[in-house]
Amino acid sequence: MTPETLATAADPQIWHPQVWPVLLFGLVLGFAATLIVQHLQRLRQQRQPHDAREDLAEAIAQSLSEGTVEQADRDRLLGALNLGARTVEEVMKHRRNIEMIDAGLAPETVLSQVLASPHTRLPLFRDDPENIVGVIHAKDLLREVERLVRIGPDLGPGPGDAPEGLAGLDLMKVAKKPYFVPETTPLDEQMREFLKRRTHFALAVDEYGALQGLITLEDIIEEIVGDIRDEFDPVQKEPALKSDAQGDYSIDGALPIRELNRLMDWALPDNEANTIAGLVIHEAQMIPNEGQAFHFHGFRFEVVTRRENRLTRLKIRKL
């Protein structure tokens, strides 16, 4: 305190009872202001990485509007930028759609299933699909079959060989240890783990350890470059997205919202559901029947086909 302040404080007239509330209010106000400033500074420091991503996204969007960046390039840049904001749960293949091998099947049946599958890696379960005991790689299985059957150049047993036959096939000997990951893992972190482990196949589980889905490195890469298809992917009988002359879009209910937004340049929310069918169920607060229609987010959604509790086909029109 300065001498002037001390002199003023020593004046008995200043310490009038009515002055005390004013002084106390000033002290409380100053203390509160200090706390608010400190809190805002902490929030600013915490939001700097988030704001940086937002700035980059805005710059990319502006470049698109100016014509300096193509839409496909924008989608790839934003896809890479948003990996940290998305989780395994959002891109994994649901457990309902996972192709598995029953360890109790006959070796001939297992071999036929593996050869007929478009996938090179298949989870192996025993007794219950929730009980995953390993992962079968097609190459490892075929190597073991070759060892047992001893196929020669003439596609038959070689001279002097005593083949054990497929009856001696031990799937647990061929299977690799399954790799489980939490479904809440961010995609950028999961991609680093795939590269670190030199693998690209993982089974996603929830907080109770129950199997929820399957994710591969390809699923994460598709978030950046879009859908990747090869000659082994099954051919869909009906395209996931097609339009008609009336401006309606027929859409597969399992189509991810983020993929539809990317294809159509829409902005349907994906914070409450991952698929179009899930979005309709969430907004309707029920499982609609065929023919029911709803209006939300500036679109009209009509249920075309329903199988059990799944909405398999929807018709969407932008209002």
Summary of the structure (lengths in Angstrom):
residues: 319
radius of gyration: 30.6
end to end distance: 69.0
largest distance: 119.9
contacts: 812
relative contact order: 0.08
helix: 45%
strand: 20%
